[in-house]
Every structure is written in C-alpha cells, then in structure tokens.
Amino acid sequence: MSAPVVEVRDLRRTFAGGFEAVRGVSFDVAPGELFALLGTNGAGKTSTMEVLEGLAPATSGTVRVLGHDPYRERRAVRPRTGVVLQEGGFPRDLTVLEAARTWAGTLTAPRPPEEVVELVGLADKADVRIRQLSGGQRRRLDLGVAVMGRPDVLFLDEPTTGLDPESRRTTWEVVRSMVADGMAVVLTTHYLEEAEQLADHLAIMAAGEVVVAGTPEEVVAAEPSRVRWRPAPGTAAADLPVLVEPDGRPVDVRLEDGRAVVRTRALRPVLVRLLAWADEHGDDLEGLAVTSASLEQVFLAAADRDRDGATAPVATGSPDRHDHRDLLETSR
Ligand SMILES: Nc1ncnc2c1ncn2[C@@H]1O[C@H](COP(=O)(O)OP(=O)(O)OP(=O)(O)O)[C@@H](O)[C@H]1O
C-alpha cells in the first residue's frame, strides 16, 4: 500500500488562554482517497484543518503531509497542496479567465486556465468580472484555482456551505474527478449527504475528539437499526419477545412511550425471529416500522455524547453488516 498522504497522530491543539480545541485526534488519508471530517459546531474541525494546512503548529502530536511537517516544512509541502483562497484573493476587476491566467502564471505546470474555468462550470462567465459573480460562482472559481496546479492533496474547509444545489453538485463533480486522478482530499462539511456521497473514510468529531470513524458503511453499521410497533394495550415489558442475535447476544427490546422498540445491528435475522414470534403469539405487530441506521442517526448520537460530555471513541471495524435499506420500508 502506498504511504499515506496525510498522517495525523494524537494531534492536540490548545489555544492561548488554555482552551484545548483538539484532543488527541488520529487518522490517515491515502492517495486517491477523500476523507471527511464531520462534527457539530465548535467540534474542532477547522482547528484541525489549520494544522494540516500549515497555518498553525500542533501543540503536541504528529502531523505529516506528504511526509513533511506542514508548519515547519511549509516550503516542501505548499507547492503540492491545493488551497482554497479566501474570497477577495484576486483583484475584483479581473475577469474570471484573467484571474485564472494570473494564477496559472504563478505555477510550474498548471492545467490550462480555460480548462479549469470549464471544469468548475464557469465557461459562460469567463469574461465576467469577479465583482459581478455571485458568491457561489466565486467559491467555484476559488476551487478551480486550488486544483489548477494538480496538487497531490487538497484541503477543503466547508467548500459547499451556502451553495445552491447545482453549484454543490458541480463542486462534488470537480472533487470526484480530482480524487479519481489520485488526489487525496480532506474535507470538512456540515452536509451529511456530502460525506455519504463523496467520502471513502470519515470521522465524526465532538468536543475535540474523534468519536466515530470508518468508511461511511462501517460508521452506519456501528449504529443499531430500530424496529417499532404498537403492542396490544396493557402489554408489560415481560410480555415483549425475548430475541437473540445470531451470535447469541440478547437483543435490546423495550417499551418506550407506548411503543415496543427493538434495537439491533443484525437487522435481518432479528426481524425474521420477530416475525416468527409474532406468528406464534398471534400478534399483528401493528404499525410495524423499520428504521435502518443512517449517518444522520450516527451524527446525532455523537452530538448527544458531545452534550453529555462523554466522548469515548466508538471502534468501528468491518462488522457483519445487514444493510437492508433497499428492501424495507423505513420510517423516521
Ligand atoms: N483562536 C481561538 N482561541 C480560543 N478558542 C478558539 C479559537 N479558535 C477556535 N476556538 C474554539 O475552539 C473550538 C473549536 O473550534 P473550530 O473552529 O475548530 O470548530 P469547528 O468544528 O470548525 O466548528 P464549526 O462547524 O462551527 O466551523 C471552539 O470551541 C472555538 O470556540
């Protein structure tokens, strides 16, 4: 396997005043991989990204980008890194194409500016001045400029916040094509759909720690699916089915707000057993609803842990997955 493009080991970052915003974060990003960093507001995503981008030193721990310390060895890292310029990076009197050409002039082997302008869907705006672009169009120009030098790694801090769905899609297509060409991308986002669509691996941060990490499938599989129904009036907890998972572990079955609720990571076999139990006991399982775990559910559970102040990492590996989102009617 090729060496990781980004290696983060036990990264900590404490701000002046003593606030520890990043508390022992570790992850790797391989070439041609998109890694998404998710988390609630203030979870520490930007504080982490700034260290990766070489804008701030780590307080402790190790960060390597392309084998170098991005802060101390900025010169070695910077030319091979894609950075999205802050808005206003170009004189606003320049047209889109002039700005792209100006930037190309600073690079050793740039993509042709016309190609980049086309790539980010701004071909029809090539001769429009930057001051006349919408905010979303400016963001796309920034992205085009960031990938113009064919960097090995691209850092994107909330690249699609505030973009309309079409601009967001264009951004996704650009990022996808870059990843397909072998670029590594580290992305922070508040859009779970974005992470689900793009990420090879993701980590959810809460209060400065990674609380869940893995492929999107692993992360979702770590959260139990739920089966609910309305039991007959007067049903007590002792009347609920006693179910076991295929490995013999007892299934969590309880009464919640007048509903019977089953939580399991082995949805299919447990559902089969529940239906057999219902047949045997003449129970209609009225209002039966199956909710497969979703990234949103995992995110909300992580946010809850954040609120509770308990951020023990959840290990995810390659669990025996029973993902039947396509087969079952789901309800939230
Ligand atoms: N310069 C600073 N000095 C002190 N505390 C800071 C500083 N910058 C950020 N913080 C704090 O560090 C924590 C993490 O902030 P950070 O911007 O990394 O979060 P985030 O996950 O990117 O959030 P968001 O989703 O809102 O962008 C927050 O509690 C924030 O208030």
The ligand as an ORCA input file, in Angstrom:
! r2SCAN-3c Opt
* xyz 0 1
  N      -8.326     31.434     18.406
  C      -9.064     30.772     19.284
  N      -8.925     30.973     20.609
  C      -9.655     30.288     21.523
  N     -10.576     29.364     21.196
  C     -10.764     29.116     19.881
  C     -10.025     29.811     18.864
  N     -10.438     29.349     17.660
  C     -11.389     28.417     17.907
  N     -11.587     28.280     19.243
  C     -12.527     27.347     19.895
  O     -12.145     26.034     19.568
  C     -13.297     25.214     19.399
  C     -13.248     24.530     18.039
  O     -13.417     25.497     17.022
  P     -13.369     25.092     15.484
  O     -13.494     26.352     14.681
  O     -12.189     24.240     15.237
  O     -14.694     24.210     15.362
  P     -15.402     23.632     14.068
  O     -15.601     22.180     14.303
  O     -14.646     24.011     12.845
  O     -16.798     24.383     14.148
  P     -17.796     24.930     13.005
  O     -18.524     23.748     12.493
  O     -18.669     25.850     13.790
  O     -16.953     25.613     11.968
  C     -14.498     26.134     19.574
  O     -14.976     25.968     20.900
  C     -13.929     27.520     19.378
  O     -14.638     28.471     20.139
*
